[in-house]
Amino acid sequence: MIQNEVLSAIAARRSCRAYTPDLPKPEELQAVLTAGTWAPTAMNRQSPCIVAVQDKATRDKLSAINAAIMGVQSDPFYGAPVVLVVLADASIPTCVEDGSLVMGNLLLAASSLGLGSCWIHRARETFETEDGKALLRQWGLDPARWRGVGNCILGYPAEGGFKPAAPRKPDYVVMV
């Protein structure tokens, strides 16, 4: 099988569900964010927007909204100190697909730098709430324009943050 740096990085990426409280170094965060901006988008519209939340109070508010949507009291962000909120312009028909590609780039870039990351859902529901809309306005973003696509939690992995990879299912690919 052909192997190179990119293919190895893809195969090595895992979701992390335990973090230290330390913020990533600024240059690491910037590298991950830059990778997100290089994701392909339909017709190169670059419809997504990434909000890098490092402020603990804002991060905790996002966590609380997400937990309320889930109906739990726990932290859906697993203690990660940074949340990269991926939003996409709801007027673009491919907004979810465009935002999903950004999420993929963020996750792969984080892994390649030794950072833990995980896609946390419920971003759409979060920014449909009044509290979520208030956050968008606080960030200078129009709630009528932006749709939540995903939350990429980010930080340094804590002990036990990763599970081993599951084997790939045998019928994953159908050759025609």
PyMOL commands that place a pseudoatom at each C-alpha (Angstrom):
pseudoatom trace, name=CA, resn=MET, resi=1, chain=A, elem=C, hetatm=0, pos=[0.000, 0.000, 0.000]
pseudoatom trace, name=CA, resn=ILE, resi=2, chain=A, elem=C, hetatm=0, pos=[1.254, 3.503, -0.836]
pseudoatom trace, name=CA, resn=GLN, resi=3, chain=A, elem=C, hetatm=0, pos=[2.185, 5.553, 2.249]
pseudoatom trace, name=CA, resn=ASN, resi=4, chain=A, elem=C, hetatm=0, pos=[3.258, 9.159, 2.667]
pseudoatom trace, name=CA, resn=GLU, resi=5, chain=A, elem=C, hetatm=0, pos=[3.166, 11.880, 5.334]
pseudoatom trace, name=CA, resn=VAL, resi=6, chain=A, elem=C, hetatm=0, pos=[-0.419, 12.928, 4.587]
pseudoatom trace, name=CA, resn=LEU, resi=7, chain=A, elem=C, hetatm=0, pos=[-1.798, 9.394, 4.476]
pseudoatom trace, name=CA, resn=SER, resi=8, chain=A, elem=C, hetatm=0, pos=[0.032, 8.536, 7.690]
pseudoatom trace, name=CA, resn=ALA, resi=9, chain=A, elem=C, hetatm=0, pos=[-1.409, 11.625, 9.415]
pseudoatom trace, name=CA, resn=ILE, resi=10, chain=A, elem=C, hetatm=0, pos=[-4.921, 10.654, 8.325]
pseudoatom trace, name=CA, resn=ALA, resi=11, chain=A, elem=C, hetatm=0, pos=[-4.510, 7.111, 9.642]
pseudoatom trace, name=CA, resn=ALA, resi=12, chain=A, elem=C, hetatm=0, pos=[-3.029, 8.312, 12.945]
pseudoatom trace, name=CA, resn=ARG, resi=13, chain=A, elem=C, hetatm=0, pos=[-5.722, 10.878, 13.845]
pseudoatom trace, name=CA, resn=ARG, resi=14, chain=A, elem=C, hetatm=0, pos=[-7.959, 9.981, 16.794]
pseudoatom trace, name=CA, resn=SER, resi=15, chain=A, elem=C, hetatm=0, pos=[-10.597, 11.857, 18.746]
pseudoatom trace, name=CA, resn=CYS, resi=16, chain=A, elem=C, hetatm=0, pos=[-9.324, 12.979, 22.143]
pseudoatom trace, name=CA, resn=ARG, resi=17, chain=A, elem=C, hetatm=0, pos=[-11.690, 12.969, 25.113]
pseudoatom trace, name=CA, resn=ALA, resi=18, chain=A, elem=C, hetatm=0, pos=[-9.414, 14.090, 27.977]
pseudoatom trace, name=CA, resn=TYR, resi=19, chain=A, elem=C, hetatm=0, pos=[-7.323, 17.270, 28.088]
pseudoatom trace, name=CA, resn=THR, resi=20, chain=A, elem=C, hetatm=0, pos=[-4.910, 19.180, 30.269]
pseudoatom trace, name=CA, resn=PRO, resi=21, chain=A, elem=C, hetatm=0, pos=[-6.040, 22.740, 31.117]
pseudoatom trace, name=CA, resn=ASP, resi=22, chain=A, elem=C, hetatm=0, pos=[-3.091, 24.274, 29.239]
pseudoatom trace, name=CA, resn=LEU, resi=23, chain=A, elem=C, hetatm=0, pos=[-3.843, 26.420, 26.206]
pseudoatom trace, name=CA, resn=PRO, resi=24, chain=A, elem=C, hetatm=0, pos=[-2.049, 25.409, 23.005]
pseudoatom trace, name=CA, resn=LYS, resi=25, chain=A, elem=C, hetatm=0, pos=[0.924, 27.587, 22.090]
pseudoatom trace, name=CA, resn=PRO, resi=26, chain=A, elem=C, hetatm=0, pos=[-0.147, 30.542, 19.907]
pseudoatom trace, name=CA, resn=GLU, resi=27, chain=A, elem=C, hetatm=0, pos=[1.863, 29.258, 16.921]
pseudoatom trace, name=CA, resn=GLU, resi=28, chain=A, elem=C, hetatm=0, pos=[0.192, 25.830, 17.203]
pseudoatom trace, name=CA, resn=LEU, resi=29, chain=A, elem=C, hetatm=0, pos=[-3.265, 27.376, 17.348]
pseudoatom trace, name=CA, resn=GLN, resi=30, chain=A, elem=C, hetatm=0, pos=[-2.459, 29.597, 14.372]
pseudoatom trace, name=CA, resn=ALA, resi=31, chain=A, elem=C, hetatm=0, pos=[-1.204, 26.610, 12.355]
pseudoatom trace, name=CA, resn=VAL, resi=32, chain=A, elem=C, hetatm=0, pos=[-4.443, 24.701, 13.028]
pseudoatom trace, name=CA, resn=LEU, resi=33, chain=A, elem=C, hetatm=0, pos=[-6.568, 27.734, 12.136]
pseudoatom trace, name=CA, resn=THR, resi=34, chain=A, elem=C, hetatm=0, pos=[-4.605, 28.314, 8.937]
pseudoatom trace, name=CA, resn=ALA, resi=35, chain=A, elem=C, hetatm=0, pos=[-5.140, 24.677, 7.937]
pseudoatom trace, name=CA, resn=GLY, resi=36, chain=A, elem=C, hetatm=0, pos=[-8.877, 25.214, 8.397]
pseudoatom trace, name=CA, resn=THR, resi=37, chain=A, elem=C, hetatm=0, pos=[-8.818, 28.157, 6.000]
pseudoatom trace, name=CA, resn=TRP, resi=38, chain=A, elem=C, hetatm=0, pos=[-7.254, 25.973, 3.289]
pseudoatom trace, name=CA, resn=ALA, resi=39, chain=A, elem=C, hetatm=0, pos=[-10.182, 23.542, 3.208]
pseudoatom trace, name=CA, resn=PRO, resi=40, chain=A, elem=C, hetatm=0, pos=[-11.840, 23.252, -0.182]
pseudoatom trace, name=CA, resn=THR, resi=41, chain=A, elem=C, hetatm=0, pos=[-15.218, 24.955, -0.510]
pseudoatom trace, name=CA, resn=ALA, resi=42, chain=A, elem=C, hetatm=0, pos=[-17.788, 24.861, -3.288]
pseudoatom trace, name=CA, resn=MET, resi=43, chain=A, elem=C, hetatm=0, pos=[-16.833, 27.288, -6.043]
pseudoatom trace, name=CA, resn=ASN, resi=44, chain=A, elem=C, hetatm=0, pos=[-14.092, 28.595, -3.694]
pseudoatom trace, name=CA, resn=ARG, resi=45, chain=A, elem=C, hetatm=0, pos=[-16.729, 30.706, -1.913]
pseudoatom trace, name=CA, resn=GLN, resi=46, chain=A, elem=C, hetatm=0, pos=[-14.903, 30.244, 1.400]
pseudoatom trace, name=CA, resn=SER, resi=47, chain=A, elem=C, hetatm=0, pos=[-18.300, 30.392, 3.105]
pseudoatom trace, name=CA, resn=PRO, resi=48, chain=A, elem=C, hetatm=0, pos=[-17.211, 29.198, 6.585]
pseudoatom trace, name=CA, resn=CYS, resi=49, chain=A, elem=C, hetatm=0, pos=[-16.012, 31.277, 9.511]
pseudoatom trace, name=CA, resn=ILE, resi=50, chain=A, elem=C, hetatm=0, pos=[-13.944, 29.931, 12.424]
pseudoatom trace, name=CA, resn=VAL, resi=51, chain=A, elem=C, hetatm=0, pos=[-14.358, 31.483, 15.870]
pseudoatom trace, name=CA, resn=ALA, resi=52, chain=A, elem=C, hetatm=0, pos=[-11.413, 30.575, 18.107]
pseudoatom trace, name=CA, resn=VAL, resi=53, chain=A, elem=C, hetatm=0, pos=[-12.690, 30.580, 21.680]
pseudoatom trace, name=CA, resn=GLN, resi=54, chain=A, elem=C, hetatm=0, pos=[-9.859, 30.662, 24.224]
pseudoatom trace, name=CA, resn=ASP, resi=55, chain=A, elem=C, hetatm=0, pos=[-11.624, 32.738, 26.870]
pseudoatom trace, name=CA, resn=LYS, resi=56, chain=A, elem=C, hetatm=0, pos=[-12.639, 30.346, 29.678]
pseudoatom trace, name=CA, resn=ALA, resi=57, chain=A, elem=C, hetatm=0, pos=[-15.910, 32.112, 30.482]
pseudoatom trace, name=CA, resn=THR, resi=58, chain=A, elem=C, hetatm=0, pos=[-17.056, 31.977, 26.842]
pseudoatom trace, name=CA, resn=ARG, resi=59, chain=A, elem=C, hetatm=0, pos=[-15.842, 28.390, 26.491]
pseudoatom trace, name=CA, resn=ASP, resi=60, chain=A, elem=C, hetatm=0, pos=[-17.790, 27.418, 29.617]
pseudoatom trace, name=CA, resn=LYS, resi=61, chain=A, elem=C, hetatm=0, pos=[-20.928, 29.190, 28.330]
pseudoatom trace, name=CA, resn=LEU, resi=62, chain=A, elem=C, hetatm=0, pos=[-20.706, 27.253, 25.039]
pseudoatom trace, name=CA, resn=SER, resi=63, chain=A, elem=C, hetatm=0, pos=[-20.256, 24.040, 27.021]
pseudoatom trace, name=CA, resn=ALA, resi=64, chain=A, elem=C, hetatm=0, pos=[-23.306, 24.800, 29.173]
pseudoatom trace, name=CA, resn=ILE, resi=65, chain=A, elem=C, hetatm=0, pos=[-25.501, 25.532, 26.136]
pseudoatom trace, name=CA, resn=ASN, resi=66, chain=A, elem=C, hetatm=0, pos=[-24.313, 22.332, 24.453]
pseudoatom trace, name=CA, resn=ALA, resi=67, chain=A, elem=C, hetatm=0, pos=[-24.910, 20.294, 27.633]
pseudoatom trace, name=CA, resn=ALA, resi=68, chain=A, elem=C, hetatm=0, pos=[-28.419, 21.726, 28.016]
pseudoatom trace, name=CA, resn=ILE, resi=69, chain=A, elem=C, hetatm=0, pos=[-29.254, 20.716, 24.451]
pseudoatom trace, name=CA, resn=MET, resi=70, chain=A, elem=C, hetatm=0, pos=[-28.023, 17.181, 25.264]
pseudoatom trace, name=CA, resn=GLY, resi=71, chain=A, elem=C, hetatm=0, pos=[-29.892, 17.165, 28.574]
pseudoatom trace, name=CA, resn=VAL, resi=72, chain=A, elem=C, hetatm=0, pos=[-26.757, 16.468, 30.646]
pseudoatom trace, name=CA, resn=GLN, resi=73, chain=A, elem=C, hetatm=0, pos=[-24.799, 18.241, 33.371]
pseudoatom trace, name=CA, resn=SER, resi=74, chain=A, elem=C, hetatm=0, pos=[-21.330, 17.089, 32.226]
pseudoatom trace, name=CA, resn=ASP, resi=75, chain=A, elem=C, hetatm=0, pos=[-18.885, 19.024, 30.034]
pseudoatom trace, name=CA, resn=PRO, resi=76, chain=A, elem=C, hetatm=0, pos=[-19.429, 17.944, 26.416]
pseudoatom trace, name=CA, resn=PHE, resi=77, chain=A, elem=C, hetatm=0, pos=[-16.039, 19.521, 25.611]
pseudoatom trace, name=CA, resn=TYR, resi=78, chain=A, elem=C, hetatm=0, pos=[-14.171, 17.032, 27.848]
pseudoatom trace, name=CA, resn=GLY, resi=79, chain=A, elem=C, hetatm=0, pos=[-12.170, 19.774, 29.554]
pseudoatom trace, name=CA, resn=ALA, resi=80, chain=A, elem=C, hetatm=0, pos=[-10.552, 21.038, 26.340]
pseudoatom trace, name=CA, resn=PRO, resi=81, chain=A, elem=C, hetatm=0, pos=[-9.408, 24.635, 26.881]
pseudoatom trace, name=CA, resn=VAL, resi=82, chain=A, elem=C, hetatm=0, pos=[-10.089, 25.808, 23.292]
pseudoatom trace, name=CA, resn=VAL, resi=83, chain=A, elem=C, hetatm=0, pos=[-13.180, 25.501, 21.123]
pseudoatom trace, name=CA, resn=LEU, resi=84, chain=A, elem=C, hetatm=0, pos=[-12.945, 26.283, 17.419]
pseudoatom trace, name=CA, resn=VAL, resi=85, chain=A, elem=C, hetatm=0, pos=[-16.521, 26.991, 16.381]
pseudoatom trace, name=CA, resn=VAL, resi=86, chain=A, elem=C, hetatm=0, pos=[-17.077, 26.435, 12.675]
pseudoatom trace, name=CA, resn=LEU, resi=87, chain=A, elem=C, hetatm=0, pos=[-19.931, 28.450, 11.233]
pseudoatom trace, name=CA, resn=ALA, resi=88, chain=A, elem=C, hetatm=0, pos=[-21.020, 28.666, 7.625]
pseudoatom trace, name=CA, resn=ASP, resi=89, chain=A, elem=C, hetatm=0, pos=[-23.016, 31.166, 5.634]
pseudoatom trace, name=CA, resn=ALA, resi=90, chain=A, elem=C, hetatm=0, pos=[-26.544, 29.718, 5.649]
pseudoatom trace, name=CA, resn=SER, resi=91, chain=A, elem=C, hetatm=0, pos=[-27.340, 31.344, 2.286]
pseudoatom trace, name=CA, resn=ILE, resi=92, chain=A, elem=C, hetatm=0, pos=[-24.809, 29.071, 0.546]
pseudoatom trace, name=CA, resn=PRO, resi=93, chain=A, elem=C, hetatm=0, pos=[-26.418, 25.731, -0.450]
pseudoatom trace, name=CA, resn=THR, resi=94, chain=A, elem=C, hetatm=0, pos=[-23.210, 23.842, 0.418]
pseudoatom trace, name=CA, resn=CYS, resi=95, chain=A, elem=C, hetatm=0, pos=[-22.658, 25.517, 3.793]
pseudoatom trace, name=CA, resn=VAL, resi=96, chain=A, elem=C, hetatm=0, pos=[-22.698, 22.255, 5.782]
pseudoatom trace, name=CA, resn=GLU, resi=97, chain=A, elem=C, hetatm=0, pos=[-20.369, 20.508, 3.365]
pseudoatom trace, name=CA, resn=ASP, resi=98, chain=A, elem=C, hetatm=0, pos=[-17.998, 23.488, 3.264]
pseudoatom trace, name=CA, resn=GLY, resi=99, chain=A, elem=C, hetatm=0, pos=[-17.942, 23.710, 7.063]
pseudoatom trace, name=CA, resn=SER, resi=100, chain=A, elem=C, hetatm=0, pos=[-17.428, 19.965, 7.376]
pseudoatom trace, name=CA, resn=LEU, resi=101, chain=A, elem=C, hetatm=0, pos=[-14.321, 20.147, 5.210]
pseudoatom trace, name=CA, resn=VAL, resi=102, chain=A, elem=C, hetatm=0, pos=[-12.989, 22.929, 7.449]
pseudoatom trace, name=CA, resn=MET, resi=103, chain=A, elem=C, hetatm=0, pos=[-13.638, 20.714, 10.484]
pseudoatom trace, name=CA, resn=GLY, resi=104, chain=A, elem=C, hetatm=0, pos=[-11.708, 17.855, 8.845]
pseudoatom trace, name=CA, resn=ASN, resi=105, chain=A, elem=C, hetatm=0, pos=[-8.709, 20.084, 8.184]
pseudoatom trace, name=CA, resn=LEU, resi=106, chain=A, elem=C, hetatm=0, pos=[-8.749, 21.411, 11.768]
pseudoatom trace, name=CA, resn=LEU, resi=107, chain=A, elem=C, hetatm=0, pos=[-8.824, 17.870, 13.197]
pseudoatom trace, name=CA, resn=LEU, resi=108, chain=A, elem=C, hetatm=0, pos=[-6.018, 16.604, 10.969]
pseudoatom trace, name=CA, resn=ALA, resi=109, chain=A, elem=C, hetatm=0, pos=[-3.816, 19.640, 11.550]
pseudoatom trace, name=CA, resn=ALA, resi=110, chain=A, elem=C, hetatm=0, pos=[-4.250, 19.358, 15.320]
pseudoatom trace, name=CA, resn=SER, resi=111, chain=A, elem=C, hetatm=0, pos=[-3.283, 15.696, 15.257]
pseudoatom trace, name=CA, resn=SER, resi=112, chain=A, elem=C, hetatm=0, pos=[-0.239, 16.371, 13.100]
pseudoatom trace, name=CA, resn=LEU, resi=113, chain=A, elem=C, hetatm=0, pos=[1.004, 18.841, 15.754]
pseudoatom trace, name=CA, resn=GLY, resi=114, chain=A, elem=C, hetatm=0, pos=[0.456, 16.480, 18.673]
pseudoatom trace, name=CA, resn=LEU, resi=115, chain=A, elem=C, hetatm=0, pos=[-2.655, 18.291, 19.874]
pseudoatom trace, name=CA, resn=GLY, resi=116, chain=A, elem=C, hetatm=0, pos=[-5.822, 16.502, 20.878]
pseudoatom trace, name=CA, resn=SER, resi=117, chain=A, elem=C, hetatm=0, pos=[-9.053, 17.374, 19.107]
pseudoatom trace, name=CA, resn=CYS, resi=118, chain=A, elem=C, hetatm=0, pos=[-12.573, 16.067, 18.676]
pseudoatom trace, name=CA, resn=TRP, resi=119, chain=A, elem=C, hetatm=0, pos=[-15.616, 17.088, 16.642]
pseudoatom trace, name=CA, resn=ILE, resi=120, chain=A, elem=C, hetatm=0, pos=[-18.400, 17.994, 19.061]
pseudoatom trace, name=CA, resn=HIS, resi=121, chain=A, elem=C, hetatm=0, pos=[-21.851, 18.247, 17.524]
pseudoatom trace, name=CA, resn=ARG, resi=122, chain=A, elem=C, hetatm=0, pos=[-24.827, 20.475, 18.345]
pseudoatom trace, name=CA, resn=ALA, resi=123, chain=A, elem=C, hetatm=0, pos=[-23.279, 23.682, 16.945]
pseudoatom trace, name=CA, resn=ARG, resi=124, chain=A, elem=C, hetatm=0, pos=[-26.374, 24.215, 14.789]
pseudoatom trace, name=CA, resn=GLU, resi=125, chain=A, elem=C, hetatm=0, pos=[-28.662, 23.872, 17.790]
pseudoatom trace, name=CA, resn=THR, resi=126, chain=A, elem=C, hetatm=0, pos=[-26.381, 26.031, 19.961]
pseudoatom trace, name=CA, resn=PHE, resi=127, chain=A, elem=C, hetatm=0, pos=[-26.609, 29.017, 17.643]
pseudoatom trace, name=CA, resn=GLU, resi=128, chain=A, elem=C, hetatm=0, pos=[-30.366, 28.619, 17.212]
pseudoatom trace, name=CA, resn=THR, resi=129, chain=A, elem=C, hetatm=0, pos=[-30.809, 29.380, 20.939]
pseudoatom trace, name=CA, resn=GLU, resi=130, chain=A, elem=C, hetatm=0, pos=[-31.171, 32.945, 22.203]
pseudoatom trace, name=CA, resn=ASP, resi=131, chain=A, elem=C, hetatm=0, pos=[-27.916, 32.559, 24.179]
pseudoatom trace, name=CA, resn=GLY, resi=132, chain=A, elem=C, hetatm=0, pos=[-26.144, 31.313, 21.061]
pseudoatom trace, name=CA, resn=LYS, resi=133, chain=A, elem=C, hetatm=0, pos=[-27.497, 34.179, 18.965]
pseudoatom trace, name=CA, resn=ALA, resi=134, chain=A, elem=C, hetatm=0, pos=[-26.326, 36.607, 21.651]
pseudoatom trace, name=CA, resn=LEU, resi=135, chain=A, elem=C, hetatm=0, pos=[-22.809, 35.141, 21.414]
pseudoatom trace, name=CA, resn=LEU, resi=136, chain=A, elem=C, hetatm=0, pos=[-22.822, 35.563, 17.633]
pseudoatom trace, name=CA, resn=ARG, resi=137, chain=A, elem=C, hetatm=0, pos=[-23.835, 39.210, 18.025]
pseudoatom trace, name=CA, resn=GLN, resi=138, chain=A, elem=C, hetatm=0, pos=[-21.116, 39.666, 20.678]
pseudoatom trace, name=CA, resn=TRP, resi=139, chain=A, elem=C, hetatm=0, pos=[-18.605, 38.335, 18.146]
pseudoatom trace, name=CA, resn=GLY, resi=140, chain=A, elem=C, hetatm=0, pos=[-19.854, 40.756, 15.468]
pseudoatom trace, name=CA, resn=LEU, resi=141, chain=A, elem=C, hetatm=0, pos=[-21.625, 38.035, 13.476]
pseudoatom trace, name=CA, resn=ASP, resi=142, chain=A, elem=C, hetatm=0, pos=[-25.219, 38.236, 12.220]
pseudoatom trace, name=CA, resn=PRO, resi=143, chain=A, elem=C, hetatm=0, pos=[-27.271, 35.334, 13.676]
pseudoatom trace, name=CA, resn=ALA, resi=144, chain=A, elem=C, hetatm=0, pos=[-29.516, 35.394, 10.603]
pseudoatom trace, name=CA, resn=ARG, resi=145, chain=A, elem=C, hetatm=0, pos=[-26.530, 34.693, 8.362]
pseudoatom trace, name=CA, resn=TRP, resi=146, chain=A, elem=C, hetatm=0, pos=[-24.465, 32.101, 10.245]
pseudoatom trace, name=CA, resn=ARG, resi=147, chain=A, elem=C, hetatm=0, pos=[-25.289, 28.435, 10.841]
pseudoatom trace, name=CA, resn=GLY, resi=148, chain=A, elem=C, hetatm=0, pos=[-23.321, 26.330, 13.303]
pseudoatom trace, name=CA, resn=VAL, resi=149, chain=A, elem=C, hetatm=0, pos=[-21.585, 23.355, 11.673]
pseudoatom trace, name=CA, resn=GLY, resi=150, chain=A, elem=C, hetatm=0, pos=[-19.350, 21.927, 14.397]
pseudoatom trace, name=CA, resn=ASN, resi=151, chain=A, elem=C, hetatm=0, pos=[-17.166, 22.548, 17.421]
pseudoatom trace, name=CA, resn=CYS, resi=152, chain=A, elem=C, hetatm=0, pos=[-13.549, 21.423, 17.183]
pseudoatom trace, name=CA, resn=ILE, resi=153, chain=A, elem=C, hetatm=0, pos=[-12.322, 21.110, 20.743]
pseudoatom trace, name=CA, resn=LEU, resi=154, chain=A, elem=C, hetatm=0, pos=[-8.574, 21.507, 21.037]
pseudoatom trace, name=CA, resn=GLY, resi=155, chain=A, elem=C, hetatm=0, pos=[-5.805, 21.147, 23.584]
pseudoatom trace, name=CA, resn=TYR, resi=156, chain=A, elem=C, hetatm=0, pos=[-3.041, 18.954, 24.920]
pseudoatom trace, name=CA, resn=PRO, resi=157, chain=A, elem=C, hetatm=0, pos=[-4.129, 15.356, 25.489]
pseudoatom trace, name=CA, resn=ALA, resi=158, chain=A, elem=C, hetatm=0, pos=[-4.339, 14.175, 29.101]
pseudoatom trace, name=CA, resn=GLU, resi=159, chain=A, elem=C, hetatm=0, pos=[-3.608, 10.622, 30.206]
pseudoatom trace, name=CA, resn=GLY, resi=160, chain=A, elem=C, hetatm=0, pos=[-6.217, 8.299, 28.706]
pseudoatom trace, name=CA, resn=GLY, resi=161, chain=A, elem=C, hetatm=0, pos=[-7.438, 10.842, 26.168]
pseudoatom trace, name=CA, resn=PHE, resi=162, chain=A, elem=C, hetatm=0, pos=[-7.280, 8.461, 23.212]
pseudoatom trace, name=CA, resn=LYS, resi=163, chain=A, elem=C, hetatm=0, pos=[-8.827, 5.069, 22.518]
pseudoatom trace, name=CA, resn=PRO, resi=164, chain=A, elem=C, hetatm=0, pos=[-7.152, 2.656, 20.101]
pseudoatom trace, name=CA, resn=ALA, resi=165, chain=A, elem=C, hetatm=0, pos=[-8.360, 2.754, 16.524]
pseudoatom trace, name=CA, resn=ALA, resi=166, chain=A, elem=C, hetatm=0, pos=[-11.231, 0.475, 15.655]
pseudoatom trace, name=CA, resn=PRO, resi=167, chain=A, elem=C, hetatm=0, pos=[-10.649, -1.786, 12.664]
pseudoatom trace, name=CA, resn=ARG, resi=168, chain=A, elem=C, hetatm=0, pos=[-12.136, -0.534, 9.411]
pseudoatom trace, name=CA, resn=LYS, resi=169, chain=A, elem=C, hetatm=0, pos=[-15.282, -2.409, 8.421]
pseudoatom trace, name=CA, resn=PRO, resi=170, chain=A, elem=C, hetatm=0, pos=[-14.801, -4.842, 5.519]
pseudoatom trace, name=CA, resn=ASP, resi=171, chain=A, elem=C, hetatm=0, pos=[-17.539, -3.368, 3.304]
pseudoatom trace, name=CA, resn=TYR, resi=172, chain=A, elem=C, hetatm=0, pos=[-16.448, 0.263, 3.706]
pseudoatom trace, name=CA, resn=VAL, resi=173, chain=A, elem=C, hetatm=0, pos=[-15.555, 0.516, 0.001]
pseudoatom trace, name=CA, resn=VAL, resi=174, chain=A, elem=C, hetatm=0, pos=[-17.552, -0.881, -2.887]
pseudoatom trace, name=CA, resn=MET, resi=175, chain=A, elem=C, hetatm=0, pos=[-15.546, -1.149, -6.100]
pseudoatom trace, name=CA, resn=VAL, resi=176, chain=A, elem=C, hetatm=0, pos=[-17.595, -0.733, -9.288]
for i in range(1, 176): cmd.bond("trace and resi %d" % i, "trace and resi %d" % (i + 1))
show_as sticks, trace
zoom trace
